[in-house]
Structure formats: C-alpha cells, structure tokens
C-alpha cells in the first residue's frame, strides 16, 4: 500500500470507523518485492508451464518495457499501472493463462476469461510494486489477529461500514 495513497487512505478511513464502533482492526503493511526469474518461478510454482526460461524471458521483456532496470531482477522502477503490458501479455498468451488451472478456466464466462488473460501479470506486478490492498503475504498474522479478536465483535453486520471502503 505504500505506493498507493488512495488505497492506504481508504483502509485508514475504514479502520477508523470500525474502531469508533469498538471493532478491533489491524493494518498490516507489506513492502515492495524484487521481480526476478526466481520471483516468477516461486509465484507460479504450481504451474508447470512456468519454466526458468520463460521466467527469464518475462524479466527481459519487463526490462525492455522499463518496468525493471535489470533483467536478472530487482525492484520495479515504474508503476505497472502506467505501462502498456500488451507486448508481454501477447507473448505469453495461453489458454488457460499462466497460473489458472483447466478446471477453473472451464467454468469462467467469456468476460472472466478475458480478465484472466491479463491478471496473471498485472496483479503480480501490482503486488510487487506494493500497490495492492490485499495479498497472501503475512497471512499468518492475519489469522492470528482474527483468532485473537473473536467475541461480540466477531460478526460485522453493518455492510454500509465496509462497502466502498475496503
């Protein structure tokens, strides 16, 4: 969130409102991540199509687009939301796309399939750039917070508090 002031402000506002109702909240901040061939291999370890050669090629293409400075890896030097990623997306177009299993692919409608063709790259770059409100990173802390916060406030029934804020 550190590079996404709008999301950071929205989370802070929602937390403040929830706290005013004595609902426990916790904001867990993440950091930017270096994008490297190992990053792609780790993030897509469940997809046999993500080979070391493809991971290196993706990094090389991202360097050519000015997203990272070094094809061997490093932090993102530009906001991925400001970059036309079509050349990389087109090059690695699969059906189903990287990271999506055939079982899931088969139940998606056409709009969802179109989104999935881009999300495998766009969302990973948003997370790496630290411009994302929810990630699986540090999920153990999230579970610990929930387990430690049960009781009368364990159920949030006021949907208006959460809608359009989180």
C-alpha positions as CSV (number, residue, x, y, z in Angstrom):
1,X,0.0,0.0,0.0
2,X,2.9,2.3,0.5
3,X,2.8,3.3,-3.2
4,X,-1.0,3.5,-3.3
5,X,-2.1,6.5,-1.3
6,X,-5.8,6.2,-2.3
7,X,-6.0,2.6,-1.0
8,X,-4.0,3.5,2.1
9,X,-6.4,6.4,2.9
10,X,-9.4,4.1,2.3
11,X,-8.1,1.4,4.6
12,X,-7.3,4.1,7.3
13,X,-10.8,5.6,7.0
14,X,-12.5,2.2,7.2
15,X,-10.3,1.2,10.2
16,X,-11.1,4.4,12.0
17,X,-14.8,4.0,11.5
18,X,-14.7,0.4,12.7
19,X,-12.6,1.3,15.7
20,X,-15.2,4.0,16.6
21,X,-17.7,1.1,16.9
22,X,-15.2,-0.7,19.1
23,X,-14.5,-3.3,16.4
24,X,-10.8,-4.4,16.5
25,X,-8.8,-3.6,13.5
26,X,-5.2,-4.1,12.4
27,X,-3.4,-2.8,9.3
28,X,-0.6,-5.0,8.1
29,X,1.8,-3.3,5.7
30,X,3.8,-5.0,3.1
31,X,6.9,-4.0,1.2
32,X,7.9,-3.8,-2.4
33,X,9.2,-7.0,-3.9
34,X,12.1,-7.6,-6.3
35,X,10.9,-9.1,-9.5
36,X,13.3,-11.8,-10.8
37,X,13.2,-15.1,-12.6
38,X,13.1,-16.7,-9.1
39,X,10.1,-14.5,-8.2
40,X,8.1,-15.8,-11.2
41,X,9.2,-19.4,-10.5
42,X,8.0,-19.1,-6.9
43,X,4.8,-17.3,-7.6
44,X,3.8,-19.9,-10.3
45,X,5.4,-23.0,-8.8
46,X,2.1,-24.8,-9.2
47,X,2.1,-24.2,-13.0
48,X,4.5,-26.5,-14.9
49,X,4.3,-24.1,-17.9
50,X,6.4,-21.6,-15.9
51,X,9.9,-22.7,-16.7
52,X,13.1,-21.0,-15.8
53,X,13.5,-20.0,-19.5
54,X,10.0,-18.3,-19.5
55,X,10.7,-16.6,-16.2
56,X,14.0,-15.2,-17.6
57,X,12.2,-14.1,-20.7
58,X,9.4,-12.3,-18.8
59,X,12.1,-10.4,-16.8
60,X,13.9,-9.5,-20.0
61,X,10.7,-8.2,-21.6
62,X,9.9,-6.2,-18.4
63,X,13.3,-4.7,-18.6
64,X,12.7,-3.7,-22.3
65,X,9.4,-2.0,-21.2
66,X,11.2,-0.1,-18.4
67,X,9.4,-1.9,-15.6
68,X,12.6,-3.2,-14.0
69,X,16.2,-2.0,-14.5
70,X,17.9,-5.3,-14.7
71,X,16.7,-8.5,-16.4
72,X,18.2,-10.6,-13.6
73,X,15.8,-9.0,-11.2
74,X,15.2,-6.0,-8.9
75,X,12.5,-3.7,-7.7
76,X,10.0,-2.2,-10.1
77,X,11.2,1.2,-11.3
78,X,7.9,2.3,-12.8
79,X,4.3,1.9,-11.7
80,X,3.0,-1.1,-13.6
81,X,-0.5,0.5,-13.9
82,X,1.1,3.2,-16.1
83,X,2.7,0.8,-18.5
84,X,1.2,-0.9,-21.6
85,X,1.8,-4.6,-20.8
86,X,0.2,-5.9,-24.0
87,X,3.6,-7.0,-25.6
88,X,4.3,-9.2,-22.7
89,X,0.8,-10.5,-22.3
90,X,0.5,-11.3,-26.0
91,X,3.8,-13.1,-26.0
92,X,2.8,-15.4,-23.1
93,X,-0.9,-15.8,-24.1
94,X,-2.1,-19.3,-23.1
95,X,-5.4,-20.9,-22.8
96,X,-5.7,-21.1,-19.8
97,X,-3.4,-18.3,-18.9
98,X,-0.4,-18.9,-16.6
99,X,-1.5,-19.7,-13.1
100,X,-5.0,-20.7,-14.0
101,X,-5.9,-24.4,-13.9
102,X,-8.0,-26.0,-16.6
103,X,-10.8,-26.8,-14.1
104,X,-11.2,-23.1,-13.2
105,X,-10.8,-22.0,-16.8
106,X,-13.6,-24.2,-17.9
107,X,-16.1,-22.6,-15.5
108,X,-15.2,-19.0,-16.3
109,X,-17.5,-17.0,-18.5
110,X,-16.0,-15.1,-21.5
111,X,-15.5,-11.8,-19.6
112,X,-13.8,-13.6,-16.8
113,X,-11.6,-15.4,-19.3
114,X,-10.6,-12.1,-20.9
115,X,-9.7,-10.7,-17.4
116,X,-7.7,-13.8,-16.5
117,X,-5.6,-13.4,-19.6
118,X,-4.1,-10.2,-18.1
119,X,-4.5,-10.6,-14.4
120,X,-1.7,-13.2,-14.0
121,X,0.8,-10.4,-14.9
122,X,-1.0,-7.2,-13.9
123,X,-1.8,-8.4,-10.4
124,X,1.6,-9.8,-9.7
125,X,3.2,-6.6,-10.7
126,X,0.8,-4.5,-8.6
127,X,1.7,-6.7,-5.6
128,X,5.4,-6.4,-6.3
129,X,5.1,-2.6,-6.6
130,X,3.2,-2.6,-3.3
131,X,0.2,-1.1,-4.8
132,X,-2.4,-3.6,-3.7
133,X,-4.8,-3.7,-0.7
134,X,-4.9,-7.5,-0.2
135,X,-2.2,-10.1,-0.6
136,X,-1.5,-13.5,0.9
137,X,1.8,-12.2,2.3
138,X,1.9,-12.3,6.1
139,X,-1.3,-14.2,6.2
140,X,-0.3,-15.9,9.4
141,X,-0.5,-12.5,11.1
142,X,-4.0,-12.0,9.7
143,X,-5.2,-15.4,11.0
144,X,-3.6,-14.6,14.4
145,X,-5.5,-11.3,14.5
146,X,-8.8,-13.0,13.7
147,X,-8.3,-15.8,16.2
148,X,-7.4,-13.2,18.9
149,X,-10.3,-10.9,18.1
150,X,-13.3,-13.2,18.5
151,X,-16.2,-12.3,20.7
152,X,-19.0,-9.8,20.5
153,X,-17.3,-8.0,17.6
154,X,-16.6,-11.2,15.7
155,X,-19.6,-10.6,13.5
156,X,-19.8,-7.4,11.4
157,X,-23.4,-7.0,10.3
158,X,-23.3,-3.4,9.1
159,X,-22.5,-3.8,5.5
160,X,-22.6,0.0,5.0
161,X,-19.4,0.3,7.1
162,X,-17.5,-1.9,4.7
163,X,-19.0,-1.2,1.3
164,X,-16.9,1.0,-0.9
165,X,-14.2,1.4,1.7
166,X,-12.2,-1.8,1.7
